Amino acid sequence: MFVLMSAFKAGEVDPGNTTRKIVVIGSTGRTGRLVLDEGVRRGHSMTAFTRRPERLEGVPRLTSVVQGDGRNLDDIRRAVAGQDAVISIVSSEGRGPTTVMSEVTRVELDAMREAGVRRLVSVSVSAIEGRRPWILINLVRWILRKPYADFARMERLITLSSVDWTIVRPPYLSNGPKTGRVRTQTGRKDLPHGPYHISRADLAATLVDLAEDSQHVGEVLLVSELRKSG
C-alpha cells in the first residue's frame, strides 16, 4: 500500500503548522541547501551545520550557521542544543572505504541524547536492500559497495538508538523541480515498480514534512516520485 504523504504539503505552506527548530547536518550539499530553503519558506527556525559556511552565502533567513566537523562531539553539541529535530544528510566522497556516515551518526546520537532532542530524520540509500530496477541497482551497489557498507553501519546505529528516528531511502536523485508528487512506503526492501527516481526538491520537502511531526517514527521509509495519473 502506498501512502501519499508529501503531495499535500510540498506545494504550499500549512498555515496551521507550528514553527519548529530544525538543524540540518550536511547542509551544503545540493539536497541540504534545498532542505534549508524549504524549511525557511515554511517559517521554521533553520540552523545549518557545515565545515564550509562560505558555501551557504545566498541562503537567506537562516537562524544560525554552526561551523564544525560532524565527527567532533563538541561541534555537534553546539548545533543540536535547543533544536526540535535533526535532519541528517551525510555522505562520503568517492568510492573507497569510509566511516564518515557512521561516525557522524554516532556523534549526532550522543549529542541528541545529551540535549534531550528526540526527532532524527536521516537520509540513506535505496540500494542497500533494493532490487529494482535490478540491472542498474546491482551495478550501482557493486560500484559503491564500500561507502554503502558504511550506510548500513549508520542505519544499524540509528535503529538501535532510543531517539524518534526515521530513515529515508531515496532512489536516483535528479535536479528537477519540486512536483509535490511523492510516494512513500514502509515495510518493504524496495518499491514494486517505477518511477525509481525523485527530485532533490521533492526529497527536501519530504524531509521537512517528517521533521515537522512524528509520522513514520521507527520506520525505514522508501520514497520516489509518484507516477502521473492518466
N, C-alpha and C positions, 0 to 999 in steps of 0.2 A: 504493500500500500504506500502510495506516495503522499507526502504531506506538503502542500504548498504553503511555505512559511513566509518567505520574503516578499512575494509578489505584492502583498497588500501594504507593505511598508516601504519598499525600496524606492518608490517613486515620489513619496511625499512625506513631510514631517507629520508625525502624530501629535496633534495639539494637546492630547491628554497625557503625553509621555512625561515622566518625571526625569529631570535632569540628573545625569549620572557623572561621576568622576571616573574616567577611564584612562588607563595608561597603556600605551602601545609599545611593546618591546619588539624591535625590528621595524622601526618607524620610517626609515629612509629608503626602504625598498619600494618597488612600484606598487605593491599591494598596500604596504604600510602607509604610504602617503595618501592613498585613496581612503583608507580607514580614518585617518585624521580628518580629511576633508568631509567625509560623511558624518562623522561624529560632531564636528563643529557645526555643520549645516543643520543638524537636528537639535542643536542647543546644548550639547553636552560639554562638560569641562574636560578637555583633552590634554593629556600630558604625553610628550614624545620622549622616549629614551633612545639614545643613539651615541655611537662613538664619534659621529661626524655631524655635529649640529649645523655646520655650514650648508649641508645638503637640504636643510629644511627652510632655507631662505625662500620667501614667496608663499609659504603656507600661513595663511592669516589666522588670527584669533586663537592661537594655541594658548592654553592656560600656562604651560611651562614647558621648557625643554631641559631635560636632565642628561648631561653628558657623562658617559661612563662605559665600562666594559661589562657586558652581560654575565661574565663569569666571576665578577667580583661582588661579593655579598654586600659590602658597604655601598657600592654604587646602586645596586638594585634596591636596597633598602630605601634609599632616598627617593627613588621613583615610585615605589609601591606604597609608601606610607600615606595613609589618608584616602586611598582610592577605593572605589566600589567594585571595580572589575579590572582585570588584566587581560589584554589581548596580546598573544604571543605569536609572532610571525618570524621565526628564526630559521635560517638555512645556512648551508656552508657553500663555499665557492669551490668549483672543480669537482672531480670525480673520485678523488682519493679518500683514504680513510680519514675520519673525522670524529670528534666527540663534542663538537660545538653545540648541537641541539640538546643533547642530554645534559651537558654541563650547565648550560644556561637554564634549562628547565629545573634542574636540581636547585640552583640558586634561587630561581623565582619561587619555587615551592617553600623553601626555607624562609625567604623574606615575607611571603604571604602569611605563613603560619605565625611568624613573629608579630606582624602588623594586624593580624585578625582580618585579612582580606579573604573573602570566600570564593569569589567568582573568577574562574580562569577559562578563557576560550583560546585554544591552541590549534594552530594550523599544522597538519601533517601532509601526507601524500596518499592518493588513492591506490597507487601501485604497490603499496606494502602488501595488500592482500587481494587487490582487484585482479580479475582475469579477462576483462573485456575492455576494449577490443583486443583479442588475445595476442595477435602478432605484434602490434605496436607496444602494448603494455609489457609484454615479456622482453622485448628488445630494450625498452627503457629501463626495466628493472635490472637487466643484466648490466647495462652500461653504468647505471648509477647504484649498483649493489652496495658499494661501500658507504656512501652517505645515507642510503636507505636503511642500512643496518643501524645507524645512529638514530634515525627517525623511530625505528622500532624500540630502541632503548628509551628514547624520550617518551613514547606512548606508555611503556611499562611503568615508568616513574609516575606519570600522571594518574594512571588507573589505580595505582597502589596508594595514592595520596588521599588525604581527608578533605581536600577542597571541593567546591562545587564545579566540577570540570565538564567541559565539552571538547572533544577532539573533532576537528573538521578536516575531512579528507576530500580536497578538490581534485578533479582530473586536470587535463591540459588547461592552462590559463592563457586566455587571449587578452589583448589590449583593446578590445571593443568597448562600446558604450554600455552603460547600465540599462538593462532591458526591463528589470522587475520580474522577469520570468525565471524563477529559481525553483527547482525541485529538490527536496531533501528526503533522505531515507535512513532509517536506522535498522539494526538487526540483520544486516547483510554484509558480505565481504565486498560486493561490487553491485553496480547498477545493472539491471537485466537488459537494458537497451540504451541506445544513444538518445540525445547527443552526449558525447563524452568530452565536453568542454564547458567552460564557464568564463565569463569575462572577469577580470580583476575587480572591476567596478561592482559587479553583482556579488562577488565574493566578499568585498569590503562591506557592502550593505548587510549581508547575512551575518558577518562577524559582529557588527554593531547591534543588529537585532538580538543576537544571543547575549551580548554583554548587557543589554537593557533589562533582561528578565531571567527567569530560571527555566526557560524551555530547554529540554534535552540535557538536563544535568545528569552526569554519569553515563553519557552515551557517546558513541562514535557516530558522527553524522556524515553521511555521503551527500555531496552536493554536485549539481550540474545545472546547465541551462534546461529549462522546461521547453519541451517541443511545442512549436506553434500549433494551435488548433486550426483545423481546416486545411 
